[in-house]
């Protein structure tokens, strides 16, 4: 059986105050303050034959052009094949606009995206340089924080609201990686990847602050309890708020 090696890295990807925010069509105001920092957390896993990088970002999405830039630079820095580099986002609605548009009217966004690429690549490089003996496991539980947002009125019309009987995915998956001391066999939590399906919209369209929203709070609590670096991968949140 091949030995598993794992490493973790992290970078701050918080945009500057004043950058446009993305996630609510009714919100026209740019970011006025930072409520909490946005992070990119990278894991590199290797078994002697295959090496891969997984990055979770506190962003609404990453444009394919930016993903390709990250992959190309990861290959140059670490040698990890581009097809082995996955970029995931929490889908926070309190993060920055992620594309300047075809007319290029948002040069400040292009500046941020250029910095973002460098920060994510740095996080992957940190993880790659810190590879250690590790073991992994997977667990599945349930979460009830989400509610279907398609409420049906008496006349049959559907509006935004709370539909307790509406469909939602309550499965909560966790991939945990522990380091292993080669001599003693002692284990210590290194990283955890949490997968659930719920929009990151605790802050409404009235908010103009930068925030990782509830996945950021989840990460903070879990890291404080375990000492592991934690990232969140958004599930099929669909109409679940």
C-alpha positions, 0 to 999 in steps of 0.5 A: 500500500502506498504511503499518504503524504499531506500538507496544508497552506493558507493565504489571505484573499480579502479584497480591499474596501471599496471593491464591488461585492457580488451576490445580491442583485439589489445591492449596489453599494461597494464594500464599506468594511471588512467584517471577517477575513476571506481565506484560501486554504490549500491541501496537497495530497500525494501517494508516491504515484499521484499528487493533487492540490485542492483549494477552498476559497471564501469566494462566490466563484472563481472565473475559468480564466482565473482558474487556468492562471492558477493551474498554470502557475501551480505547475510552474512552482510545484510540478503538480499537473494542471488537471490535478488542481481543483479550486472550490468556493464557499459561494459567500454572497459577501465577497468581491466581484470576480470578473471585470467584464468584457468591457474592462470597466472594473480595473480594480477587480483585475488588480485584485484577481492578479493578486488572488492568483499569486496568493492561491499559488503561494498557499499551494506551494506552502502545502507542497513544501510541508508534506508529511506522513498522514492518514485520512478518513471520511465521516457523514452526518446531518445538518438542519441549518438550511431551509428551502427558500421557495415558499408557495402561497395559497394561490399557488404562486411561488415567492422567496421565503421559507418552505419547511417542506421543500427539498434540501440536502441535509447530508454533511460530509467531512474528510479529515487528514491526520499527521502520523509520527513515523516512530511513535505512530502518534496522530494529530489533526492536520486538516478537515474538508467540510461539504454541505449544501446551504447558501452563505447568505446570513448577511442580506443584501442590506449588508455592505461588509466583506465576510466569509459568512457562516462557513467562516464561523464554522471554520473558526469554531472547528479549527479552535476545537481541533487545531486542524486547518478547515475548508468548506466545499459548497454542496448543491445548495440550489434553493437552500438558504 
